[in-house]
Amino acid sequence: MTIFRALYTIVCLTLLSGCDPGHRGKTVLNNQTSYPIKLTYSTYFIKDTIILLNPFSVTEVFDFGGLGAGKDYNCCLCEFKKISLATVDTLKVISKSINDSKNWLISNGNKKRFSHQEITCSFLIEPQDVH
């Protein structure tokens, strides 16, 4: 009977050590302009969503998570099927592209494979970005 317990323990430990770690985070848009801005997006789980970003506000727009080590997470745009920004005032245009990954800031405190720090993806809209 002891050999079966030992074999069972080895199998359980092998299965537990082979599990994929998970990660979680949030997407934040920081509107530092005097204009209301309309954010439109869809993800692989959420269809067409529209959010109004008030002037001088920070808005959490989306929570994400999945399998894979958080330390390796580096793609805010990968969470979205499509995403766009526009000012409510149709005479104004936002020159900073939300679809350019260089314009996103990722705050990721995960240093090890099984770290569980929340990841923050943020996009900043400044007054000089609206013309």
DSSP file (Angstrom, degrees, kcal/mol; ACC not computed):
  #  RESIDUE AA STRUCTURE BP1 BP2  ACC     N-H-->O    O-->H-N    N-H-->O    O-->H-N    TCO  KAPPA ALPHA  PHI   PSI    X-CA   Y-CA   Z-CA
    1    1 A M     >        0   0    0      0, 0.0     4,-1.6     0, 0.0     3,-0.2   0.000 360.0 360.0 360.0 -30.9    0.0    0.0    0.0
    2    2 A T  H  >  +     0   0    0      1,-0.2     4,-2.3     2,-0.2     5,-0.2   0.856 360.0  56.2 -65.6 -35.9    2.9    2.3    0.7
    3    3 A I  H  > S+     0   0    0      1,-0.2     4,-2.3     2,-0.2    -1,-0.2   0.857 105.8  51.6 -65.4 -34.3    4.1    2.2   -2.9
    4    4 A F  H  > S+     0   0    0      2,-0.2     4,-2.6    -3,-0.2    -1,-0.2   0.886 109.5  49.5 -69.5 -38.2    0.7    3.3   -4.1
    5    5 A R  H  X S+     0   0    0     -4,-1.6     4,-2.6     2,-0.2    -2,-0.2   0.920 112.2  48.0 -65.0 -43.3    0.8    6.3   -1.8
    6    6 A A  H  X S+     0   0    0     -4,-2.3     4,-2.3     2,-0.2    -2,-0.2   0.924 113.5  46.9 -63.4 -44.3    4.3    7.3   -2.9
    7    7 A L  H  X S+     0   0    0     -4,-2.3     4,-2.3     2,-0.2    -2,-0.2   0.904 112.4  50.3 -64.0 -41.9    3.3    6.9   -6.6
    8    8 A Y  H  X S+     0   0    0     -4,-2.6     4,-2.5     2,-0.2    -2,-0.2   0.911 110.9  49.4 -62.1 -43.9    0.1    9.0   -5.9
    9    9 A T  H  X S+     0   0    0     -4,-2.6     4,-2.5     2,-0.2     5,-0.2   0.906 110.9  49.4 -63.2 -43.5    2.1   11.7   -4.2
   10   10 A I  H  X S+     0   0    0     -4,-2.3     4,-2.2     2,-0.2    -2,-0.2   0.920 111.9  48.0 -63.7 -44.0    4.6   11.9   -7.0
   11   11 A V  H  X S+     0   0    0     -4,-2.3     4,-2.3     2,-0.2    -2,-0.2   0.926 112.7  48.7 -63.1 -45.1    1.9   12.1   -9.7
   12   12 A C  H  X S+     0   0    0     -4,-2.5     4,-2.4     1,-0.2    -2,-0.2   0.923 112.1  48.1 -61.9 -45.2    0.1   14.9   -7.7
   13   13 A L  H  X S+     0   0    0     -4,-2.5     4,-2.2     1,-0.2    -1,-0.2   0.884 111.1  51.3 -63.8 -38.8    3.2   16.9   -7.2
   14   14 A T  H  X S+     0   0    0     -4,-2.2     4,-1.0    -5,-0.2    -1,-0.2   0.918 111.8  46.5 -63.8 -44.1    4.1   16.6  -10.9
   15   15 A L  H  < S+     0   0    0     -4,-2.3     3,-0.3     1,-0.2     4,-0.2   0.905 113.6  48.4 -66.2 -41.3    0.7   17.8  -11.9
   16   16 A L  H >< S+     0   0    0     -4,-2.4     3,-0.9     1,-0.2    -2,-0.2   0.867 110.8  49.7 -68.1 -36.9    0.7   20.7   -9.5
   17   17 A S  H 3< S+     0   0    0     -4,-2.2    -1,-0.2     1,-0.2    -2,-0.2   0.680 106.2  58.0 -76.6 -15.8    4.2   21.9  -10.5
   18   18 A G  T 3< S+     0   0    0     -4,-1.0    -1,-0.2    -3,-0.3    -2,-0.2   0.419  79.6 118.7 -92.7   1.3    3.3   21.8  -14.2
   19   19 A C    <   -     0   0    0     -3,-0.9    -3,-0.0    -4,-0.2    -4,-0.0  -0.361  68.2-115.2 -69.9 146.0    0.3   24.2  -13.9
   20   20 A D        -     0   0    0      1,-0.1    -1,-0.1    -2,-0.1     2,-0.1  -0.592  28.6-124.6 -76.5 139.9    0.4   27.5  -15.8
   21   21 A P        -     0   0    0      0, 0.0    47,-3.5     0, 0.0     2,-0.3  -0.366  24.7-135.2 -75.9 165.7    0.5   30.6  -13.7
   22   22 A G  E     -A   67   0A   0     45,-0.3    48,-0.5    93,-0.1     2,-0.3  -0.787  12.6-157.8-118.8 165.0   -2.1   33.3  -14.2
   23   23 A H  E     -A   66   0A   0     43,-2.6    43,-2.2    -2,-0.3     2,-0.3  -0.939   5.8-171.5-136.7 161.0   -2.1   37.1  -14.5
   24   24 A R  E     +A   65   0A   0     93,-0.4    95,-2.2    -2,-0.3     2,-0.3  -0.983  14.8 144.4-149.2 156.8   -4.6   39.9  -14.0
   25   25 A G  E     -Ab  64 119A   0     39,-2.7    39,-2.5    -2,-0.3     2,-0.3  -0.967  32.1-112.5-171.8-173.3   -4.8   43.6  -14.6
   26   26 A K  E     -Ab  63 120A   0     93,-2.3    95,-2.8    -2,-0.3     2,-0.5  -0.975  15.3-133.3-141.1 153.2   -6.7   46.6  -15.5
   27   27 A T  E     -Ab  62 121A   0     35,-3.1    34,-2.5    -2,-0.3    35,-1.2  -0.931  26.6-172.3-108.6 129.6   -6.8   49.1  -18.4
   28   28 A V  E     -Ab  60 122A   0     93,-3.2    95,-2.0    -2,-0.5     2,-0.5  -0.970  12.5-157.9-127.1 134.4   -7.0   52.8  -17.4
   29   29 A L  E     -Ab  59 123A   0     30,-2.8    30,-3.0    -2,-0.4     2,-0.7  -0.959   6.6-159.1-113.0 131.2   -7.5   55.9  -19.6
   30   30 A N  E     -Ab  58 124A   0     93,-3.0    95,-3.0    -2,-0.5     2,-0.9  -0.904   3.9-167.7-113.2 103.2   -6.3   59.2  -18.2
   31   31 A N  E     +Ab  57 125A   0     26,-2.5    26,-1.7    -2,-0.7    25,-0.4  -0.800  14.7 168.5 -94.0 100.4   -8.0   62.2  -20.0
   32   32 A Q        +     0   0    0     93,-2.8     2,-0.2    -2,-0.9    -1,-0.1  -0.011  47.9  97.1-101.3  28.4   -6.0   65.3  -19.0
   33   33 A T  S    S-     0   0    0      2,-0.3    23,-1.3    93,-0.2    24,-0.1  -0.616  82.4-119.0-107.3 171.4   -7.8   67.5  -21.5
   34   34 A S  S    S+     0   0    0     -2,-0.2    -2,-0.0    21,-0.2    -1,-0.0   0.263  88.5  89.2 -91.3  11.4  -10.7   69.9  -21.1
   35   35 A Y  S    S-     0   0    0     19,-0.1    -2,-0.3    54,-0.0     2,-0.3  -0.874  79.8-121.0-111.6 139.8  -12.7   67.8  -23.7
   36   36 A P        -     0   0    0      0, 0.0    52,-2.2     0, 0.0    53,-0.4  -0.597  34.5-155.4 -71.1 140.8  -15.0   64.9  -23.1
   37   37 A I  E     -DE  53  87B   0     16,-2.3    16,-3.7    -2,-0.3     2,-0.6  -0.952   8.8-139.4-125.7 139.5  -13.7   61.9  -25.1
   38   38 A K  E     -DE  52  86B   0     48,-3.6    48,-1.7    -2,-0.4     2,-0.5  -0.868  14.0-163.0-101.8 124.0  -15.5   58.9  -26.4
   39   39 A L  E     -DE  51  85B   0     12,-3.0    12,-2.6    -2,-0.6     2,-0.4  -0.915   6.9-174.4-104.8 128.2  -13.8   55.5  -26.1
   40   40 A T  E     +DE  50  84B   0     44,-2.6    44,-2.5    -2,-0.5     2,-0.3  -0.988  17.6 148.4-122.6 130.0  -15.2   52.7  -28.3
   41   41 A Y  E     -DE  49  83B   0      8,-2.5     8,-3.2    -2,-0.4     2,-0.3  -0.989  28.0-161.9-153.4 162.4  -13.9   49.1  -28.0
   42   42 A S  E     - E   0  82B   0     40,-2.2    39,-2.4    -2,-0.3    40,-1.6  -0.982  12.0-165.1-141.8 148.8  -14.6   45.4  -28.2
   43   43 A T  E     - E   0  80B   0      3,-2.8    37,-0.2    -2,-0.3     5,-0.1  -0.520  44.5 -89.8-117.3-172.4  -12.7   42.5  -26.8
   44   44 A Y  S    S+     0   0    0     35,-0.6     3,-0.1    -2,-0.2    36,-0.1   0.597 129.1  28.5 -77.0  -9.4  -12.8   38.8  -27.5
   45   45 A F  S    S+     0   0    0      1,-0.2     2,-0.5     2,-0.0    -1,-0.2   0.592 117.1  57.5-120.9 -22.1  -15.5   38.5  -24.7
   46   46 A I  S    S-     0   0    0      3,-0.0    -3,-2.8     0, 0.0    -1,-0.2  -0.957  72.1-144.3-119.2 127.0  -17.3   41.9  -24.7
   47   47 A K        -     0   0    0     -2,-0.5    -6,-0.1     1,-0.2    -3,-0.1  -0.460  60.3 -25.6 -87.0 163.5  -18.9   43.3  -27.8
   48   48 A D        -     0   0    0     -2,-0.1     2,-0.4     1,-0.1    -6,-0.2   0.438  68.7-178.2  -9.3 106.1  -19.1   47.0  -28.8
   49   49 A T  E     -D   41   0B   0     -8,-3.2    -8,-2.5    -3,-0.2     2,-0.4  -0.955  11.3-163.5-119.9 137.6  -18.7   49.1  -25.6
   50   50 A I  E     -D   40   0B   0     -2,-0.4     2,-0.4   -10,-0.2   -10,-0.2  -0.988   9.1-179.4-123.2 129.0  -18.8   52.9  -25.5
   51   51 A I  E     -D   39   0B   0    -12,-2.6   -12,-3.0    -2,-0.4     2,-0.6  -0.990  22.0-137.7-128.7 135.9  -17.5   54.9  -22.5
   52   52 A L  E     -D   38   0B   0     -2,-0.4     2,-0.7   -14,-0.2   -14,-0.2  -0.835  15.0-152.9 -92.8 122.6  -17.5   58.6  -22.1
   53   53 A L  E     -D   37   0B   0    -16,-3.7   -16,-2.3    -2,-0.6     3,-0.1  -0.860  16.2-139.5 -97.2 112.0  -14.2   59.9  -20.5
   54   54 A N    >   -     0   0    0     -2,-0.7     3,-0.7   -18,-0.2   -23,-0.2  -0.280  31.8 -85.6 -68.5 155.4  -14.9   63.1  -18.7
   55   55 A P  T 3  S+     0   0    0      0, 0.0   -21,-0.2     0, 0.0   -23,-0.1  -0.310 110.6   8.7 -59.5 143.9  -12.4   66.0  -18.8
   56   56 A F  T 3  S+     0   0    0    -23,-1.3     2,-0.3   -25,-0.4   -24,-0.2   0.906 104.4 125.9  51.3  51.7   -9.5   65.8  -16.3
   57   57 A S  E <   -A   31   0A   0    -26,-1.7   -26,-2.5    -3,-0.7     2,-0.5  -0.950  56.3-141.1-137.2 156.8  -10.4   62.2  -15.2
   58   58 A V  E     -A   30   0A   0     -2,-0.3     2,-0.5   -28,-0.2   -28,-0.2  -0.987  27.4-171.6-116.3 123.0   -8.9   58.8  -14.8
   59   59 A T  E     -A   29   0A   0    -30,-3.0   -30,-2.8    -2,-0.5     2,-0.6  -0.963  22.2-143.1-125.4 125.9  -11.2   56.0  -15.8
   60   60 A E  E     +A   28   0A   0     -2,-0.5   -32,-0.2   -32,-0.2     3,-0.1  -0.770  28.1 170.9 -81.9 121.2  -10.8   52.3  -15.4
   61   61 A V  E     +     0   0A   0    -34,-2.5     2,-0.3    -2,-0.6   -33,-0.2   0.665  53.5  16.6-109.4 -19.8  -12.3   50.8  -18.5
   62   62 A F  E     -A   27   0A   0    -35,-1.2   -35,-3.1     2,-0.0     2,-0.4  -0.959  52.3-151.0-160.4 134.4  -11.5   47.1  -18.6
   63   63 A D  E     -A   26   0A   0     -2,-0.3     2,-0.3   -37,-0.2   -37,-0.3  -0.885  26.1-178.3-102.3 138.5  -10.3   44.3  -16.3
   64   64 A F  E     +A   25   0A   0    -39,-2.5   -39,-2.7    -2,-0.4     2,-0.3  -0.873  11.4 156.2-132.9 166.7   -8.3   41.5  -17.9
   65   65 A G  E     +A   24   0A   0     -2,-0.3     2,-0.3   -41,-0.3   -41,-0.2  -0.953   6.0 144.8-176.1 166.1   -6.7   38.3  -16.9
   66   66 A G  E     -A   23   0A   0    -43,-2.2   -43,-2.6    -2,-0.3     2,-0.2  -0.989  48.1 -51.2 174.6-174.6   -5.6   35.0  -18.2
   67   67 A L  E    S+A   22   0A   0     -2,-0.3   -45,-0.3   -45,-0.2     2,-0.1  -0.535  83.1  69.7 -83.0 151.9   -3.1   32.2  -18.2
   68   68 A G  S    S-     0   0    0    -47,-3.5    -2,-0.2    -2,-0.2     2,-0.1  -0.157  90.1 -62.1 116.3 149.0    0.6   32.8  -18.5
   69   69 A A    >   -     0   0    0      1,-0.1     3,-1.2    -2,-0.1     4,-0.2  -0.385  36.5-140.6 -65.3 133.4    3.2   34.4  -16.2
   70   70 A G  G >  S+     0   0    0    -48,-0.5     3,-1.6    43,-0.5    40,-0.2   0.805  99.3  67.7 -62.8 -30.1    2.5   38.0  -15.3
   71   71 A K  G 3  S+     0   0    0     41,-0.5    -1,-0.3     1,-0.3    42,-0.1   0.751 100.5  49.8 -63.7 -21.6    6.2   38.8  -15.6
   72   72 A D  G <  S+     0   0    0     -3,-1.2     2,-0.3    41,-0.1    -1,-0.3   0.461  80.8 118.1 -94.7  -2.0    6.0   38.1  -19.4
   73   73 A Y    <   +     0   0    0     -3,-1.6     3,-0.1    -4,-0.2    37,-0.1  -0.502  21.4 142.2 -72.5 126.5    2.9   40.4  -20.0
   74   74 A N        +     0   0    0     -2,-0.3     2,-0.3     1,-0.1    -1,-0.1   0.135  41.7  84.4-150.5  25.6    3.8   43.2  -22.4
   75   75 A C    >   +     0   0    0      1,-0.1     3,-0.5     2,-0.0     4,-0.3  -0.725  33.7 169.3-142.1  89.4    0.9   43.8  -24.7
   76   76 A C  G >  S+     0   0    0     -2,-0.3     3,-1.4     1,-0.2     4,-0.2   0.892  84.4  54.9 -63.5 -40.3   -2.0   46.1  -23.7
   77   77 A L  G >  S+     0   0    0      1,-0.3     3,-1.7     2,-0.2    -1,-0.2   0.713  89.4  76.2 -69.2 -19.4   -3.5   46.2  -27.1
   78   78 A C  G <  S+     0   0    0     -3,-0.5    -1,-0.3     1,-0.3    -2,-0.2   0.696  85.1  65.3 -65.7 -17.1   -3.7   42.4  -27.3
   79   79 A E  G <  S+     0   0    0     -3,-1.4   -35,-0.6    -4,-0.3     2,-0.4   0.681  96.5  69.1 -75.7 -17.7   -6.7   42.5  -25.0
   80   80 A F  E <   -E   43   0B   0     -3,-1.7   -37,-0.3    -4,-0.2     3,-0.2  -0.828  55.5-164.4-111.7 139.1   -8.8   44.4  -27.6
   81   81 A K  E    S-     0   0B   0    -39,-2.4     2,-0.3     1,-0.4   -38,-0.2   0.875  90.8  -6.1 -77.0 -43.3  -10.2   43.3  -31.0
   82   82 A K  E     +E   42   0B   0    -40,-1.6   -40,-2.2     2,-0.0    -1,-0.4  -0.990  67.8 176.6-150.0 150.6  -10.7   46.9  -31.8
   83   83 A I  E     +E   41   0B   0     -2,-0.3     2,-0.3   -42,-0.2   -42,-0.2  -0.981   4.8 169.8-154.4 140.1  -10.4   50.2  -29.9
   84   84 A S  E     -E   40   0B   0    -44,-2.5   -44,-2.6    -2,-0.3     2,-0.4  -0.994  17.0-150.7-152.6 155.8  -10.7   53.9  -30.9
   85   85 A L  E     +E   39   0B   0     -2,-0.3     2,-0.3   -46,-0.2   -46,-0.2  -0.956  18.9 165.1-125.4 144.6  -10.9   57.3  -29.3
   86   86 A A  E     -E   38   0B   0    -48,-1.7   -48,-3.6    -2,-0.4     2,-0.2  -0.977  35.9-112.4-154.1 147.7  -12.7   60.5  -30.5
   87   87 A T  E     -E   37   0B   0      5,-0.4   -50,-0.2    -2,-0.3     7,-0.1  -0.515  21.7-130.4 -76.1 151.2  -13.6   63.8  -29.0
   88   88 A V  S    S+     0   0    0    -52,-2.2     2,-0.8    -2,-0.2    -1,-0.1   0.867  99.2  76.0 -67.7 -35.6  -17.3   64.4  -28.5
   89   89 A D  S >  S-     0   0    0    -53,-0.4     3,-2.0     1,-0.2    -2,-0.2  -0.697  77.8-154.8 -75.4 108.6  -16.7   67.8  -30.2
   90   90 A T  T 3  S+     0   0    0     -2,-0.8    -1,-0.2     1,-0.3    -2,-0.1   0.602  88.1  67.0 -67.3 -10.6  -16.4   66.7  -33.9
   91   91 A L  T 3  S+     0   0    0      2,-0.0     2,-0.3    -3,-0.0    -1,-0.3   0.627  92.8  73.2 -82.0 -13.1  -14.3   69.7  -34.7
   92   92 A K    <   -     0   0    0     -3,-2.0    -5,-0.4    -5,-0.0     2,-0.4  -0.779  66.2-160.9-104.0 147.3  -11.5   68.4  -32.5
   93   93 A V        -     0   0    0     -2,-0.3    38,-2.8    -7,-0.1     2,-0.6  -0.973  16.7-132.6-128.6 140.1   -9.2   65.5  -33.5
   94   94 A I  B     -F  130   0C   0     -2,-0.4    36,-0.2    36,-0.2    -9,-0.1  -0.830  17.1-171.2 -91.7 120.7   -7.0   63.4  -31.2
   95   95 A S        +     0   0    0     34,-3.3     2,-0.5    -2,-0.6    -1,-0.1   0.710  61.4  87.1 -86.5 -20.7   -3.6   63.1  -32.8
   96   96 A K  S    S-     0   0    0     33,-0.6     2,-0.4     1,-0.0    -2,-0.0  -0.702  79.1-132.1 -83.9 122.8   -2.2   60.4  -30.4
   97   97 A S    >   -     0   0    0     -2,-0.5     3,-1.0     1,-0.2     6,-0.2  -0.616  14.3-162.4 -81.9 125.3   -3.1   57.0  -31.7
   98   98 A I  T 3  S+     0   0    0     -2,-0.4    -1,-0.2     1,-0.2   -14,-0.1   0.649  91.1  64.8 -74.8 -15.3   -4.5   54.5  -29.1
   99   99 A N  T 3  S+     0   0    0    -16,-0.0     2,-0.6     4,-0.0    -1,-0.2   0.366  80.6  91.4 -89.8   4.2   -3.6   51.7  -31.6
  100  100 A D    X   -     0   0    0     -3,-1.0     3,-2.1     1,-0.1     4,-0.2  -0.898  67.4-152.3-101.2 115.7    0.1   52.3  -31.3
  101  101 A S  G >  S+     0   0    0     -2,-0.6     3,-1.2     1,-0.3   -25,-0.1   0.720  91.9  69.1 -61.8 -21.0    1.6   50.2  -28.5
  102  102 A K  G 3  S+     0   0    0      1,-0.2    -1,-0.3     3,-0.0    -3,-0.0   0.722  92.7  59.6 -68.7 -20.3    4.4   52.8  -27.9
  103  103 A N  G <  S+     0   0    0     -3,-2.1    21,-0.6    -6,-0.2     2,-0.3   0.470  91.1  86.7 -87.4  -2.2    1.7   55.2  -26.5
  104  104 A W  E <   -C  123   0A   0     -3,-1.2     2,-0.5    -4,-0.2    19,-0.2  -0.754  65.9-147.8 -99.2 145.5    0.7   52.8  -23.7
  105  105 A L  E     -C  122   0A   0     17,-2.8    17,-2.8    -2,-0.3     2,-0.5  -0.961  10.9-158.7-112.1 126.4    2.4   52.6  -20.3
  106  106 A I  E     -C  121   0A   0     -2,-0.5     2,-0.7    15,-0.2    15,-0.2  -0.919   5.3-165.4-108.1 124.8    2.6   49.2  -18.6
  107  107 A S  E     +C  120   0A   0     13,-3.1    13,-2.4    -2,-0.5     2,-0.5  -0.931  20.8 165.2-107.2 109.6    3.1   49.0  -14.9
  108  108 A N        +     0   0    0     -2,-0.7    11,-0.1    11,-0.2    10,-0.1  -0.918  20.4 177.2-134.6 105.6    4.0   45.4  -14.1
  109  109 A G        +     0   0    0     -2,-0.5     2,-0.5     9,-0.5   -38,-0.1   0.356  45.4 119.4 -88.3   5.5    5.5   44.5  -10.7
  110  110 A N        +     0   0    0    -40,-0.2   -37,-0.1     1,-0.2     3,-0.1  -0.617  25.9 161.3 -77.4 119.2    5.7   40.8  -11.5
  111  111 A K        +     0   0    0     -2,-0.5     2,-0.3   -39,-0.0    -1,-0.2   0.638  58.4  49.5-110.3 -22.4    9.3   39.6  -11.3
  112  112 A K  S >  S-     0   0    0      1,-0.1     3,-1.6     0, 0.0   -41,-0.5  -0.761  89.4-105.7-118.7 165.0    8.8   35.9  -10.9
  113  113 A R  T 3  S+     0   0    0      1,-0.3   -43,-0.5    -2,-0.3   -42,-0.2   0.867 118.9  37.6 -57.7 -41.9    6.8   33.3  -12.8
  114  114 A F  T 3  S+     0   0    0    -45,-0.1    -1,-0.3   -93,-0.1     2,-0.1   0.104  84.3 133.4-102.7  23.0    4.2   32.9  -10.1
  115  115 A S    <   -     0   0    0     -3,-1.6   -45,-0.5     1,-0.1   -44,-0.1  -0.402  40.6-160.0 -66.4 149.9    4.0   36.5   -9.0
  116  116 A H        +     0   0    0     -7,-0.1     2,-0.2   -93,-0.1    -1,-0.1  -0.096  35.0 141.3-127.7  35.8    0.5   37.9   -8.6
  117  117 A Q        -     0   0    0      1,-0.1   -93,-0.4   -94,-0.0     2,-0.2  -0.551  58.3-106.8 -76.4 143.0    0.8   41.6   -8.8
  118  118 A E        -     0   0    0     -2,-0.2    -9,-0.5   -95,-0.1     2,-0.4  -0.512  31.0-139.0 -70.9 136.3   -1.9   43.5  -10.6
  119  119 A I  E     -b   25   0A   0    -95,-2.2   -93,-2.3    -2,-0.2     2,-0.5  -0.768  13.2-156.1 -94.4 139.2   -0.8   44.8  -14.0
  120  120 A T  E     -bC  26 107A   0    -13,-2.4   -13,-3.1    -2,-0.4     2,-0.6  -0.975   7.9-168.7-122.0 123.7   -1.9   48.3  -15.1
  121  121 A C  E     -bC  27 106A   0    -95,-2.8   -93,-3.2    -2,-0.5     2,-0.4  -0.945  18.9-177.2-104.7 122.0   -2.1   49.4  -18.7
  122  122 A S  E     -bC  28 105A   0    -17,-2.8   -17,-2.8    -2,-0.6     2,-0.4  -0.947  19.8-163.6-128.7 146.4   -2.6   53.1  -19.0
  123  123 A F  E     -bC  29 104A   0    -95,-2.0   -93,-3.0    -2,-0.4     2,-0.5  -0.995  13.9-154.0-126.0 125.2   -3.1   55.5  -21.9
  124  124 A L  E     -b   30   0A   0    -21,-0.6     2,-0.6    -2,-0.4   -93,-0.2  -0.868   6.1-165.4-106.3 128.6   -2.6   59.3  -21.3
  125  125 A I  E     -b   31   0A   0    -95,-3.0   -93,-2.8    -2,-0.5   -92,-0.1  -0.959  16.1-172.0-112.3 115.4   -4.4   61.9  -23.4
  126  126 A E    >   -     0   0    0     -2,-0.6     3,-2.2   -95,-0.1     4,-0.3  -0.627  38.4-102.6-104.5 162.9   -2.8   65.3  -22.8
  127  127 A P  G >  S+     0   0    0      0, 0.0     3,-1.4     0, 0.0   -94,-0.1   0.842 120.5  58.1 -54.2 -36.3   -3.9   68.8  -24.1
  128  128 A Q  G 3  S+     0   0    0      1,-0.2   -33,-0.1     3,-0.0   -95,-0.0   0.618  95.5  66.4 -71.2 -10.0   -1.3   68.8  -26.9
  129  129 A D  G <  S+     0   0    0     -3,-2.2   -34,-3.3   -34,-0.1   -33,-0.6   0.555  92.0  70.7 -84.9  -8.5   -2.8   65.5  -28.2
  130  130 A V  B <    F   94   0C   0     -3,-1.4   -36,-0.2    -4,-0.3    -1,-0.0  -0.939 360.0 360.0-114.4 126.9   -6.1   67.3  -29.2
  131  131 A H              0   0    0    -38,-2.8   -37,-0.1    -2,-0.5    -1,-0.1   0.341 360.0 360.0-125.0 360.0   -6.2   69.7  -32.1
